[in-house]
Amino acid sequence: MIIDRQSPRTIQNYLLWRFMMSQVDYMPKRFRTIKQQFNKVFQGINTEQSRPIKCATYVNRNMGFAVSKLYINKHFDENSRKEVTKLII
């Protein structure tokens, strides 16, 4: 296995790199700029997705049902919610 041929230091560096790359989108601009430069060189990607889009995507992925419930409670009356519940169940 390839992992067996690597030093513990190399594996540690790889894991740290993967963690940082997965979290850099939520870090300050200076870190995101470094990632953008990396992506430009290695993947040919020149632009970064806008911050509001990234934040909305994050919230939707991690708290989609909770946000949906808040939206439904605010914008739909009790009768509408009951009717939809009947359709779903």
C-alpha positions in Angstrom: 0.0 0.0 0.0 1.2 3.5 -0.8 0.6 4.8 2.7 3.0 2.1 4.1 5.8 3.5 2.0 5.5 7.0 3.4 7.1 8.5 6.5 4.9 9.5 9.4 6.0 13.1 8.7 4.7 13.0 5.1 1.4 11.5 6.2 1.1 14.2 8.9 1.8 16.9 6.4 -0.7 15.5 3.9 -3.5 15.2 6.5 -2.8 18.8 7.7 -2.9 20.0 4.1 -6.2 18.3 3.4 -7.7 19.7 6.5 -6.6 23.2 5.8 -7.8 23.0 2.2 -11.2 21.9 3.4 -11.5 24.8 5.8 -9.8 27.6 4.0 -13.1 28.9 2.4 -14.2 29.9 6.0 -11.0 31.7 6.8 -10.0 35.3 6.3 -9.3 36.7 2.8 -5.5 36.3 3.0 -5.9 32.5 3.3 -8.6 32.4 0.6 -6.3 34.3 -1.7 -3.5 31.7 -1.3 -6.0 29.0 -2.2 -7.2 30.9 -5.2 -3.6 31.2 -6.4 -3.1 27.5 -5.9 -6.3 26.7 -7.8 -5.2 29.0 -10.6 -1.8 27.3 -11.0 -3.0 23.7 -10.6 -6.5 23.7 -11.9 -6.7 26.8 -14.1 -9.5 28.3 -12.0 -9.2 32.1 -12.1 -12.2 33.3 -10.0 -13.4 32.5 -6.5 -17.1 31.9 -5.8 -18.6 35.0 -4.1 -18.7 35.0 -0.3 -22.5 35.3 0.0 -22.9 32.2 -2.3 -20.4 30.2 -0.2 -22.0 31.1 3.0 -25.5 30.4 1.7 -24.3 27.0 0.4 -22.7 26.2 3.7 -25.8 27.0 5.7 -28.1 25.1 3.3 -25.9 22.0 3.5 -25.6 22.0 7.2 -28.8 23.5 8.4 -31.2 23.2 5.5 -34.1 21.7 7.4 -33.9 24.2 10.3 -33.8 27.2 7.9 -36.7 25.7 5.9 -38.8 25.4 9.0 -38.1 29.0 9.9 -39.1 30.1 6.4 -42.3 28.0 6.4 -43.3 29.3 9.9 -42.8 32.9 8.8 -44.4 32.8 5.3 -47.1 30.1 5.5 -50.2 30.2 7.7 -51.3 27.3 9.9 -54.0 26.1 7.4 -51.4 25.9 4.5 -49.0 24.0 6.7 -51.7 21.5 7.7 -52.8 21.0 4.1 -49.2 20.3 2.9 -48.7 17.9 5.8 -51.8 16.0 4.7 -50.4 15.8 1.2 -47.0 14.5 2.4 -48.2 12.0 4.9 
